[in-house]
Amino acid sequence: MKTSIIMNRIAKSSLAILVLFMVTSCKDYLNIDQYFDDEFNIDSAYANTRYLEAYMWGAAAMFPDESNTIRSNYTPGPMATDEAINGLTGTGTTNIYYGMDFVTGNITPDFYGGLNQWGKYYKIIRKANNVLKNIDVPKDMSYADRNRIEGYTRFIRAYAYYNLIIDFGPPILLGDEVVNTNEDIAYYDRPRATYDEAMEYICGEFEKAAVQLPVDVSLLDFGKPTKGAAFALIARLRLIHASPLFNGGPVAASYFGSWIRKTDGTHYVSQQYDEKRWAVAAAAAKRVMDMGRYKLYTVPADERTPTLPAGVTSDPNFYGSFPNGAADIDAFRSYSDVFTGEAVASINPEYIWGRNTEYFRTDLNQGAFPPTLGGWGRFSVTQKVVDAYLMDDGRTKEEARGDTYFEAVADLPAGGTFGDLFTAQPRNFSGYPLNAGIFKMYANREMRFYASIGFNGAVWQALSSTTLNTHTAKYFYQEPDGRGGVSASSPNYPLTGYVIKKWVNPFDAISGTGARMMPKAYPIIRYAEILLSYAEALNNLTGSHTVQLGDKTYTVSRDESEIKGSFNAVRYRAGLPGLSAAQLANKAEVQKQIERERMVEFLWENRRFYDVRRWGKYEETEREPIRGMNPDGADRESFYKRVSPGTSSFLTRQVDKKLIWVPIPRAEMRRLPSLDQNPGYN
């Protein structure tokens, strides 16, 4: 049994005993073969508190590893968005990048790859319902035991529904029912909930769980959910619920205007706009902020920290110590250390909920490392992402073009040549080495760019290896890390000229003497998201609203000082200036800045896929062709030309409204006559 998504340890003796209880039943439910593996002698699982808790954690162990979003993934993930592409071609069972299968239209009700998690989530739900039904059976259970087990069980069940609603859309809600086995098919047939019904139920279950969950867990229990995790997931769901795709108006009408539940004629997604949802989302985020337990991770500045640009420090309202400005912190390490394993996740105040994972030490980092260092070199970031990063003084590349941003001879002063587009001097800041001869498109960018992107000429330090280290990646055609260098037919080169470097520690090495990878953790939800969600929700309000959450009342409105405070903290941590007064006064501009910020801040953290959809921008973003540098470029001049990579039909991305969600398996549709398929998959 793999390690739980929610906890790190289960007593081995309990697991050994639990296995004795698991055999196969003869009845399926919701397309799970050999579903009721916990039916035989199930009463033994309730013999004492220890067994019951082991059974509960066994349900939690069935969740996938949230960090596994790229290869053999359980969710569409970055490859299914405009932030990533992969050069390994093939379709169906010959491909292991299900996000690429999804975005190229190969995921159907009959083929899923790894995306068919529908049945597994219902198995988790049934196990949780079994625990809640029998929680008073063990004779040795104390009040504290009961409270703890019920809180975790409710969270586990709510989290299963959470995964269903974000990837599949509104689920079938079972409540506390433990579905019987060996019943007629009519017994199992039931319709899906509407989106509103499901959202209220899931958030309500997280609310109940939060009452019983601990505020903190021990270092050894890192990964177990807390009250803050429940509150933060509510905040995420409430923001989704308030967003244009699900909140009436033209976007909701365009996607779901004709999607009706056939059992009663109800719209699955509300066609009536409700501003109060933004207020609820704002209050939910504020509740997490008011806990006082979370903050953005920062590293104090030292002698290696670069001086803030004049364009930043010249603003007297900006320059100050964090969180009132970017002074006195090292912006590169403050962001980078959150992901590289340098900051200990179990004590990182930015992690509201996370998990230790092997995925970044194996698949993801190997997929990014240059072939010269034993990697695959093919987990590519798009040019669109690179362009989204600001300059180090906060200007966009368009604003800085011809000043500090150059990518073409036309950007240079009169008389400039192609050779002038490369830096003359090396730099070393915050422990990050930047060679001379770097294309000026990559010079003077904000610190998150250097923390996240591997580009042509970037240094891969690999310091744990004494034989293969301090390697400069070169992606020109005939260079050892380029397309021709690894073989023109190999997929092991970056299609766009960029790879993800976000989870690479300076000591990480795959090959060579002494090579090792630093342990990594994955932030399922972190505090930066709460801050930006709060700013976005407030920005969409036109009036004042009172919201009741649990035993607390919140009054929220579009308060510019609140928007500024939450948004600017994220920008300051990155070493950038915050929103100006003119920007704050313009709601559309604030939304634009939030969208850019989320794209950059949460790169490859599995937020972009959901963000562009909830904003109603999915079709707009996907219609823009994926672009990057030219992997067929044999020299510098031909490499640094923007192209759309690949000619394979596998790389032809589809734009289709049905790709909002993953389809429900066709086998389920045949079994359950009242079940409506997601729009576009019939």
LUMDRENLO-25934 format. One record per residue (C-alpha): x, y, z; residue in three letters. Coordinates in steps of 0.5 Angstrom, whole numbers. Example, Ala and Ser with C-alpha at 12.3 -4.5 7.8 and 13.67 -1.06 7.14 Angstrom:
   east  north     up  code
     25     -9     16   ALA
     27     -2     14   SER
REM end
This chain:
   east  north     up  code
      0      0      0   MET
      3      7     -2   LYS
      4     12      3   THR
     -2     16      4   SER
     -4     23      1   ILE
     -6     26      8   ILE
     -1     22     13   MET
      6     20     12   ASN
      6     14     17   ARG
      1      8     19   ILE
      3      3     24   ALA
      5     -3     20   LYS
      2     -8     25   SER
     -5     -5     24   SER
     -4     -5     16   LEU
     -2    -12     16   ALA
     -8    -14     20   ILE
    -12    -10     16   LEU
    -10    -14     10   VAL
    -13    -20     13   LEU
    -20    -16     12   PHE
    -19    -15      4   MET
    -22    -20     -1   VAL
    -27    -19     -7   THR
    -34    -18     -7   SER
    -38    -20    -13   CYS
    -42    -13    -14   LYS
    -39     -7    -18   ASP
    -41      0    -16   TYR
    -39      6    -21   LEU
    -35      3    -25   ASN
    -30      0    -20   ILE
    -28     -8    -21   ASP
    -27    -12    -15   GLN
    -30     -6    -11   TYR
    -32     -8     -4   PHE
    -25    -11     -2   ASP
    -27     -9      5   ASP
    -33    -13      5   GLU
    -31    -20      8   PHE
    -31    -20     16   ASN
    -31    -12     15   ILE
    -34    -12     23   ASP
    -27    -14     25   SER
    -24     -7     23   ALA
    -29     -4     28   TYR
    -26     -9     33   ALA
    -22     -3     37   ASN
    -20      4     35   THR
    -13      2     33   ARG
    -16     -2     27   TYR
    -22      3     25   LEU
    -17      8     25   GLU
    -12      4     20   ALA
    -18      3     16   TYR
    -19     10     15   MET
    -12     12     13   TRP
    -13      6      9   GLY
    -18     10      5   ALA
    -13     16      5   ALA
     -8     12      2   ALA
    -12     11     -4   MET
    -11     18     -6   PHE
     -6     20    -12   PRO
      0     24    -10   ASP
     -2     31    -12   GLU
      5     32    -15   SER
      4     27    -20   ASN
      1     32    -25   THR
      6     31    -31   ILE
      8     24    -32   ARG
      3     18    -32   SER
     -1     23    -28   ASN
     -8     23    -25   TYR
    -10     30    -27   THR
    -10     34    -34   PRO
     -4     38    -30   GLY
      1     43    -34   PRO
      1     39    -40   MET
     -6     41    -41   ALA
     -5     48    -41   THR
     -1     54    -45   ASP
      5     53    -40   GLU
      8     47    -42   ALA
      9     42    -47   ILE
     13     35    -48   ASN
     16     32    -54   GLY
     15     25    -53   LEU
     10     23    -58   THR
      5     18    -59   GLY
     -2     17    -57   THR
     -7     12    -52   GLY
     -3      7    -49   THR
      4      9    -52   THR
      4     15    -49   ASN
      5     17    -41   ILE
      3     24    -41   TYR
     -4     24    -40   TYR
     -4     32    -40   GLY
     -2     32    -47   MET
     -7     26    -49   ASP
    -12     31    -46   PHE
    -10     37    -50   VAL
    -10     34    -56   THR
    -17     31    -56   GLY
    -15     23    -54   ASN
    -18     23    -48   ILE
    -25     20    -49   THR
    -31     17    -45   PRO
    -27     10    -47   ASP
    -20     12    -46   PHE
    -17     15    -40   TYR
    -10     14    -39   GLY
     -9     15    -32   GLY
    -14     20    -31   LEU
    -20     15    -30   ASN
    -20     17    -22   GLN
    -28     17    -22   TRP
    -29     10    -19   GLY
    -23     11    -14   LYS
    -26     17    -11   TYR
    -32     13    -10   TYR
    -29      8     -7   LYS
    -25     13     -2   ILE
    -32     16      0   ILE
    -35      9      1   ARG
    -30      7      6   LYS
    -30     14      9   ALA
    -38     13     10   ASN
    -37      6     13   ASN
    -32      9     18   VAL
    -37     14     20   LEU
    -43      9     21   LYS
    -39      5     25   ASN
    -35     10     29   ILE
    -39      8     36   ASP
    -38      1     35   VAL
    -31      0     38   PRO
    -31     -1     46   LYS
    -25      2     47   ASP
    -26      9     44   MET
    -25     15     48   SER
    -28     22     46   TYR
    -21     25     44   ALA
    -20     19     39   ASP
    -27     19     36   ARG
    -27     27     35   ASN
    -20     26     32   ARG
    -22     20     27   ILE
    -29     23     25   GLU
    -25     30     23   GLY
    -20     26     19   TYR
    -25     22     16   THR
    -30     28     14   ARG
    -24     31     11   PHE
    -22     25      7   ILE
    -29     24      4   ARG
    -30     32      3   ALA
    -23     31     -1   TYR
    -25     26     -5   ALA
    -31     30     -7   TYR
    -27     36     -8   TYR
    -22     32    -13   ASN
    -29     30    -17   LEU
    -32     37    -18   ILE
    -25     40    -20   ILE
    -24     35    -25   ASP
    -30     31    -27   PHE
    -35     37    -25   GLY
    -41     36    -21   PRO
    -41     29    -18   PRO
    -46     24    -15   ILE
    -47     26     -8   LEU
    -48     20     -3   LEU
    -48     23      4   GLY
    -47     18      9   ASP
    -50     13      5   GLU
    -46      6      5   VAL
    -48      3     -1   VAL
    -50     -4     -1   ASN
    -48    -10     -5   THR
    -51    -15     -9   ASN
    -57    -10    -11   GLU
    -61     -9    -17   ASP
    -59     -4    -22   ILE
    -64      0    -21   ALA
    -62      1    -13   TYR
    -55      4    -16   TYR
    -58      9    -21   ASP
    -58     16    -19   ARG
    -57     23    -22   PRO
    -51     28    -21   ARG
    -52     34    -16   ALA
    -52     41    -19   THR
    -46     45    -19   TYR
    -49     49    -13   ASP
    -51     43     -9   GLU
    -45     40    -10   ALA
    -41     46     -8   MET
    -45     47     -2   GLU
    -44     40      0   TYR
    -37     39      0   ILE
    -35     46      3   CYS
    -40     44      9   GLY
    -36     38     10   GLU
    -30     41     10   PHE
    -33     46     15   GLU
    -35     40     19   LYS
    -28     37     19   ALA
    -25     44     21   ALA
    -28     44     27   VAL
    -25     37     29   GLN
    -18     38     26   LEU
    -12     40     30   PRO
     -9     47     28   VAL
     -2     44     28   ASP
      1     37     27   VAL
      8     35     29   SER
     14     35     25   LEU
     13     27     24   LEU
      6     28     22   ASP
      7     33     16   PHE
      2     32     11   GLY
     -4     30     15   LYS
     -9     36     14   PRO
    -10     41     19   THR
    -16     46     21   LYS
    -12     51     16   GLY
    -12     46     10   ALA
    -20     45     11   ALA
    -21     53     11   PHE
    -16     54      5   ALA
    -19     49      1   LEU
    -26     52      2   ILE
    -23     59      0   ALA
    -20     55     -7   ARG
    -27     52     -8   LEU
    -31     59     -6   ARG
    -27     63    -11   LEU
    -28     58    -17   ILE
    -35     58    -15   HIS
    -35     65    -16   ALA
    -32     66    -22   SER
    -35     67    -29   PRO
    -35     60    -31   LEU
    -40     58    -26   PHE
    -43     64    -24   ASN
    -48     66    -29   GLY
    -47     71    -34   GLY
    -45     70    -42   PRO
    -39     65    -40   VAL
    -43     61    -36   ALA
    -49     61    -41   ALA
    -44     60    -47   SER
    -41     53    -44   TYR
    -47     51    -40   PHE
    -53     54    -42   GLY
    -56     48    -45   SER
    -54     43    -40   TRP
    -60     41    -36   ILE
    -61     35    -31   ARG
    -65     30    -35   LYS
    -69     28    -29   THR
    -72     34    -27   ASP
    -70     40    -32   GLY
    -65     44    -28   THR
    -59     47    -30   HIS
    -53     44    -28   TYR
    -49     50    -27   VAL
    -53     57    -25   SER
    -55     62    -30   GLN
    -56     67    -25   GLN
    -50     72    -23   TYR
    -49     72    -16   ASP
    -44     77    -13   GLU
    -45     75     -6   LYS
    -41     69     -8   ARG
    -35     73     -9   TRP
    -36     76     -2   ALA
    -36     69      1   VAL
    -30     67     -3   ALA
    -26     74      0   ALA
    -29     72      7   ALA
    -26     65      6   ALA
    -19     67      4   ALA
    -19     72     10   LYS
    -21     67     15   ARG
    -15     63     13   VAL
    -11     70     14   MET
    -14     72     20   ASP
    -11     65     23   MET
     -4     68     24   GLY
     -1     62     23   ARG
      1     63     16   TYR
      6     67     12   LYS
     10     68      6   LEU
     17     65      7   TYR
     23     69      6   THR
     30     69      7   VAL
     34     75     10   PRO
     38     79      5   ALA
     46     78      5   ASP
     52     80      2   GLU
     50     75     -4   ARG
     43     79     -5   THR
     43     83    -11   PRO
     41     91    -10   THR
     34     92    -12   LEU
     34     96    -18   PRO
     33    104    -18   ALA
     26    103    -22   GLY
     24     99    -15   VAL
     27    103    -10   THR
     25    110    -13   SER
     18    109    -10   ASP
     18    112     -3   PRO
     11    109     -2   ASN
     14    102     -4   PHE
     21    102     -1   TYR
     21     99      6   GLY
     23     92      9   SER
     18     86      8   PHE
     12     86      8   PRO
     12     93      7   ASN
     17     93      1   GLY
     22     88     -2   ALA
     28     91      2   ALA
     32     86      7   ASP
     30     80      4   ILE
     33     76     -2   ASP
     28     75     -7   ALA
     31     69    -11   PHE
     32     65     -5   ARG
     25     67     -2   SER
     22     64     -7   TYR
     26     58    -10   SER
     28     55     -3   ASP
     20     54     -2   VAL
     21     49     -8   PHE
     28     46     -8   THR
     28     43     -1   GLY
     33     48      2   GLU
     27     50      6   ALA
     24     45     11   VAL
     17     44      9   ALA
     15     41     15   SER
     16     48     19   ILE
     15     53     13   ASN
     10     58     15   PRO
      8     58      7   GLU
      5     51      7   TYR
     -2     51      9   ILE
     -2     43      7   TRP
      3     39      3   GLY
      6     33      2   ARG
     13     30      2   ASN
     14     26     -5   THR
     19     22     -9   GLU
     16     25    -15   TYR
     21     31    -16   PHE
     27     27    -14   ARG
     25     22    -20   THR
     21     24    -26   ASP
     20     31    -26   LEU
     27     33    -25   ASN
     30     28    -29   GLN
     25     30    -34   GLY
     28     37    -34   ALA
     35     36    -33   PHE
     40     36    -39   PRO
     41     29    -43   PRO
     49     31    -41   THR
     47     30    -34   LEU
     43     24    -35   GLY
     36     27    -36   GLY
     31     27    -41   TRP
     31     35    -42   GLY
     24     35    -45   ARG
     19     38    -40   PHE
     18     44    -43   SER
     16     51    -41   VAL
     13     55    -47   THR
     15     62    -49   GLN
      8     65    -47   LYS
     11     64    -40   VAL
     18     67    -41   VAL
     14     73    -43   ASP
     10     73    -37   ALA
     16     74    -33   TYR
     17     82    -31   LEU
     23     85    -31   MET
     27     86    -25   ASP
     24     93    -24   ASP
     17     91    -25   GLY
     16     93    -32   ARG
     14     88    -37   THR
     18     86    -43   LYS
     14     91    -48   GLU
     15     97    -43   GLU
     23     95    -43   ALA
     24     94    -50   ARG
     30     97    -53   GLY
     32     99    -46   ASP
     34     93    -42   THR
     30     88    -46   TYR
     33     86    -52   PHE
     31     80    -57   GLU
     32     82    -64   ALA
     37     87    -67   VAL
     31     92    -68   ALA
     31     93    -61   ASP
     38     95    -60   LEU
     41    102    -61   PRO
     43    104    -68   ALA
     48    100    -71   GLY
     47     94    -67   GLY
     49     87    -69   THR
     46     81    -67   PHE
     53     80    -63   GLY
     50     85    -59   ASP
     44     81    -56   LEU
     49     77    -51   PHE
     51     79    -45   THR
     58     81    -44   ALA
     59     80    -36   GLN
     58     74    -32   PRO
     53     75    -26   ARG
     53     71    -19   ASN
     47     73    -15   PHE
     44     69     -9   SER
     48     63    -11   GLY
     45     63    -18   TYR
     51     63    -23   PRO
     49     67    -30   LEU
     54     66    -35   ASN
     57     71    -40   ALA
     54     71    -47   GLY
     47     70    -45   ILE
     42     72    -49   PHE
     39     79    -47   LYS
     32     76    -47   MET
     34     73    -41   TYR
     38     78    -37   ALA
     35     83    -32   ASN
     29     79    -31   ARG
     25     78    -24   GLU
     28     73    -19   MET
     22     68    -20   ARG
     25     67    -27   PHE
     31     65    -25   TYR
     28     60    -20   ALA
     24     57    -25   SER
     26     57    -32   ILE
     32     53    -35   GLY
     34     56    -42   PHE
     40     56    -47   ASN
     46     58    -43   GLY
     43     57    -36   ALA
     48     53    -31   VAL
     46     47    -28   TRP
     50     46    -22   GLN
     49     39    -20   ALA
     54     40    -14   LEU
     53     34    -11   SER
     57     30    -16   SER
     64     31    -16   THR
     65     29    -24   THR
     59     32    -27   LEU
     57     39    -25   ASN
     57     46    -26   THR
     54     44    -33   HIS
     52     50    -38   THR
     46     47    -42   ALA
     46     48    -50   LYS
     40     47    -54   TYR
     43     49    -61   PHE
     41     43    -66   TYR
     48     40    -66   GLN
     50     41    -58   GLU
     50     35    -54   PRO
     43     38    -50   ASP
     40     40    -57   GLY
     36     36    -62   ARG
     41     34    -66   GLY
     46     32    -61   GLY
     42     27    -57   VAL
     39     25    -64   SER
     34     28    -69   ALA
     29     22    -67   SER
     30     23    -60   SER
     24     26    -56   PRO
     30     28    -50   ASN
     31     36    -52   TYR
     26     42    -50   PRO
     21     43    -56   LEU
     21     50    -54   THR
     28     52    -51   GLY
     26     52    -44   TYR
     25     47    -39   VAL
     22     47    -32   ILE
     28     48    -26   LYS
     23     50    -21   LYS
     24     44    -16   TRP
     32     43    -18   VAL
     36     44    -12   ASN
     44     47    -13   PRO
     46     40    -10   PHE
     41     36    -15   ASP
     45     31    -19   ALA
     43     25    -23   ILE
     49     22    -25   SER
     56     22    -24   GLY
     60     21    -17   THR
     57     22    -11   GLY
     50     24    -15   ALA
     44     25    -10   ARG
     37     29    -10   MET
     35     33     -4   MET
     28     31     -1   PRO
     23     35     -4   LYS
     16     37     -2   ALA
     10     39     -6   TYR
      5     45     -3   PRO
     -2     42     -4   ILE
     -4     49     -2   ILE
      0     55      0   ARG
     -1     62      3   TYR
      1     66     -3   ALA
     -5     63     -6   GLU
    -10     65     -1   ILE
     -7     72     -1   LEU
     -8     73     -9   LEU
    -15     70     -8   SER
    -17     75     -3   TYR
    -15     80     -7   ALA
    -19     77    -13   GLU
    -25     76    -10   ALA
    -25     83     -7   LEU
    -24     86    -13   ASN
    -30     83    -16   ASN
    -35     87    -11   LEU
    -39     93    -12   THR
    -42     93     -6   GLY
    -41     91      2   SER
    -43     84      4   HIS
    -44     81     11   THR
    -42     73     11   VAL
    -42     68     16   GLN
    -37     63     16   LEU
    -38     58     22   GLY
    -38     62     29   ASP
    -35     69     25   LYS
    -38     74     21   THR
    -34     78     16   TYR
    -36     84     12   THR
    -33     85      6   VAL
    -33     90      0   SER
    -28     93     -5   ARG
    -23     96     -1   ASP
    -17     98     -5   GLU
    -12     98      2   SER
    -14     91      3   GLU
    -13     89     -5   ILE
     -6     92     -4   LYS
     -4     89      2   GLY
     -5     82      0   SER
     -3     83     -7   PHE
      3     87     -6   ASN
      6     82     -1   ALA
      7     77     -6   VAL
     10     82    -11   ARG
     15     84     -6   TYR
     17     77     -4   ARG
     19     77    -11   ALA
     23     83    -11   GLY
     18     87    -15   LEU
     14     94    -14   PRO
      7     93    -12   GLY
      0     96    -15   LEU
      0    103    -16   SER
     -6    108    -14   ALA
     -8    108    -22   ALA
     -8    101    -22   GLN
    -12    100    -16   LEU
    -17    104    -18   ALA
    -18    100    -25   ASN
    -22     94    -23   LYS
    -20     91    -30   ALA
    -13     93    -29   GLU
    -12     89    -22   VAL
    -15     83    -25   GLN
    -10     83    -31   LYS
     -5     84    -26   GLN
     -8     78    -22   ILE
     -8     73    -28   GLU
     -1     75    -29   ARG
      1     74    -22   GLU
     -2     67    -22   ARG
      1     65    -28   MET
      8     66    -26   VAL
      7     65    -18   GLU
      4     58    -19   PHE
      8     56    -25   LEU
      7     48    -26   TRP
      3     48    -19   GLU
     -3     45    -22   ASN
     -7     52    -22   ARG
     -7     54    -29   ARG
    -11     49    -32   PHE
    -17     51    -27   TYR
    -15     58    -27   ASP
    -16     60    -35   VAL
    -23     55    -35   ARG
    -26     59    -29   ARG
    -24     66    -32   TRP
    -28     64    -38   GLY
    -21     65    -42   LYS
    -20     57    -44   TYR
    -21     58    -51   GLU
    -18     65    -52   GLU
    -11     62    -48   THR
    -11     55    -52   GLU
    -12     59    -59   ARG
     -6     62    -58   GLU
      0     57    -61   PRO
      5     54    -57   ILE
     11     58    -58   ARG
     19     58    -57   GLY
     26     58    -59   MET
     28     54    -65   ASN
     30     47    -63   PRO
     33     46    -71   ASP
     37     52    -70   GLY
     44     50    -71   ALA
     47     56    -69   ASP
     45     62    -64   ARG
     42     67    -70   GLU
     37     61    -72   SER
     36     58    -65   PHE
     33     65    -62   TYR
     27     65    -67   LYS
     20     64    -64   ARG
     17     58    -68   VAL
     11     53    -66   SER
     15     47    -64   PRO
     13     40    -68   GLY
     10     38    -74   THR
      7     31    -71   SER
     -1     31    -70   SER
      0     29    -63   PHE
      3     36    -62   LEU
     -4     39    -65   THR
     -7     42    -59   ARG
    -15     42    -60   GLN
    -20     48    -57   VAL
    -26     45    -55   ASP
    -31     47    -50   LYS
    -32     40    -47   LYS
    -25     40    -45   LEU
    -27     44    -39   ILE
    -27     37    -35   TRP
    -25     30    -36   VAL
    -31     25    -39   PRO
    -34     20    -34   ILE
    -33     13    -36   PRO
    -38     10    -42   ARG
    -38      4    -37   ALA
    -41      9    -32   GLU
    -46     12    -37   MET
    -49      5    -39   ARG
    -50      3    -32   ARG
    -53      9    -29   LEU
    -59     11    -34   PRO
    -60     17    -30   SER
    -53     20    -30   LEU
    -52     25    -35   ASP
    -45     26    -39   GLN
    -41     32    -39   ASN
    -42     37    -44   PRO
    -39     35    -51   GLY
    -38     28    -50   TYR
    -44     25    -52   ASN
REM end
